[in-house]
Amino acid sequence: MILVFGGTTEGKKVAALLESLAMPFVYSTKTNIPFEENEIASYRHGALDEQQLEEYLLKNKIHTIINASHPFAEILHSTIAKVAERLQIPVIRFGRKLLSKTINPSVFYVDSYDAALELLKEDKRVLALTGVQSIKRLEPWWQKHTTYFRILNRPESLAIAAENNFPEKQLILGLPSVNLEKEIDLIKSKNINVVLTKETGDSGFLSTKIEAALQTNSQIIIIEQPKTPTYFKVVFDVNTLELLILKTLKI
């Protein structure tokens, strides 16, 4: 059995590929999402610590892991790497190819949320495109300064925002967009000075976010993608993924 960590655009591509190859798999996400099970695909949700993951792998006779989870799911990546290497289960990382860095005085790359906070100035209005999980990490800033967060319009995300006492009127519900004019209008409508985002590659429409910031004379701070564990075999496209799966399984 193959275990797929998904919940992303890449996860959907992996699921579609495995179904087309008629390879049974379990699709795993942290939160409960709609997923259509069938004779090939089954589903589970919920976070797993090291012990729980090891027990799950052994109980379900998992022989291959495909990690297509979000690039910033650092705890998950670390957990998978430690347990899989210990059990000698191969891990294929289906990742997002990074864009070349934009060289511009208004574009800043940092390696952590703390480094991003250090760049923020008192008079700035921030649009955070870093996801609902980052509300808690950025609390020292938004408690004192006007900040908007764009989050997914789903009960789980709204609940997390509420648990952290983030002002509901400063939530923007929606998905990232490739529509440049839409992103520009959002920045202008909220009088944003600084856009804060993650280095997500084009799956997260990073190039559109950068262009929108530059066209509105806003600064953009980009939190760099964490390093991938060395135990993972990394691929970036479906064709290479298929070849590696077949090679791993010696089909």
Stockholm file with secondary structure:
# STOCKHOLM 1.0

chainA/1-251         MILVFGGTTEGKKVAALLESLAMPFVYSTKTNIPFEENEIASYRHGALDEQQLEEYLLKNKIHTIINASHPFAEILHSTIAKVAERLQIPVIRFGRKLLSKTINPSVFYVDSYDAALELLKEDKRVLALTGVQSIKRLEPWWQKHTTYFRILNRPESLAIAAENNFPEKQLILGLPSVNLEKEIDLIKSKNINVVLTKETGDSGFLSTKIEAALQTNSQIIIIEQPKTPTYFKVVFDVNTLELLILKTLKI
#=GR chainA/1-251 SS CEEEECSSHHHHHHHHHHHHTTCCEEEEESSCCCCCCCSSEEEEESCCCHHHHHHHHHHTTCCEEEECSCTTCHHHHHHHHHHHHHHTCCEEEECCCCCCCCCCTTEEEESSHHHHHHHCCTTCCEEECSCTTHHHHTHHHHTTSCEEEEECSSHHHHHHHHHTTCCGGGEEESCCCSCHHHHHHHHHHTTCSEEEEECCCGGGTHHHHHHHHHHTTCEEEEECCCCCCTTSEEECSHHHHHHHHHHHTTC
#=GC SS_cons         CEEEECSSHHHHHHHHHHHHTTCCEEEEESSCCCCCCCSSEEEEESCCCHHHHHHHHHHTTCCEEEECSCTTCHHHHHHHHHHHHHHTCCEEEECCCCCCCCCCTTEEEESSHHHHHHHCCTTCCEEECSCTTHHHHTHHHHTTSCEEEEECSSHHHHHHHHHTTCCGGGEEESCCCSCHHHHHHHHHHTTCSEEEEECCCGGGTHHHHHHHHHHTTCEEEEECCCCCCTTSEEECSHHHHHHHHHHHTTC
//
